[in-house]
Amino acid sequence: MKEHPRCAWAEGDALMASYHDQEWGVPQHDSRMLWEMLMLEGFQAGLAWIIVLRKREAFRRAFAGFDPAIVASFGEKDVVRLMTNPDIIRAQAKIRAMIAGARIYCDMAAGGESFADFCWSFTDGKRIQGSGREWIANSPLSEKISKEMKHRGFKFVGPTIVYAWMQAVGIVNDHATDCFRRSEV
């Protein structure tokens, strides 16, 4: 028997195991980090998370450390530059969605609205304890958050992407019941 059993998806790859053990499911309250994770989840759409995870540092370099103020200033030359960067996922719609998402983030901040407060407002600041017994792709709450994000103009924020993001940033604790991290986070 394993000393520290993990969620099955994190087994077999050292990078996935490290991400699982140190970050996935830990409640995140930093606005910039919540936005970074939402943007990365959008890039993951249609791909495996390990692809995004392996390119994460390249994304950080390409997108100015996920500084929304800098990314919001990106223009057409930046889109062209990013589309030629072989180290990131070169999907023009996703690149444009990140730039637009940065502008929305900045507009929220300029209006006095914290992105973290917005994200956690859907659960009154409390995390949701998942059953840990079944794998689900979305929920009524992820549908609600997705709808509100789309209303604000965010792209690549469908209910499945939003649910994966909720798991990643600890809004919901979906560690398996036998996973050593379930009780730790």
Protein Blocks (a to p, Z undefined) as FASTA:
>chain_A
ZZbdcdfklgoiaklmmmmmmmgopacfbfklmmmmmmmmmmmgopafklmmmmmmmmmm
mnooopaklmmmpcfklmmmmmmmmkbccdfklmmmmmmmmmmmmmmmmnopafklmmmm
mnnopacddeklaccfbdfklmmmmmmmmmnopahiafklmmmmmmmnomaccbdfklmk
lmmZZ
